């Protein structure tokens, strides 16, 4: 047994393309500046973990659905998959341009690792 343990394996990560309202994205940028980081992924992940732990309704739902597992992700495509809302998914073609939305580059526009 080594005296110094090797570092734990990095958790598995997946890329998710999301759209945020401009005001939310601006607030995310301000919060990142407050923390002194550009890692938006860390802020979003920690925020979601807090919501999952604090939401009593979600905890009740988990107890009622202990065996629920999201559908397996299809083979990785060259483009990011759309975010699914409930039982419905948004076709990639409808994610093109929406009037009134600020166009953002699809190349990791949110930063982070």
Order of alpha helices (4+ residues) and beta strands (2+ residues): alpha-alpha-alpha-beta-beta
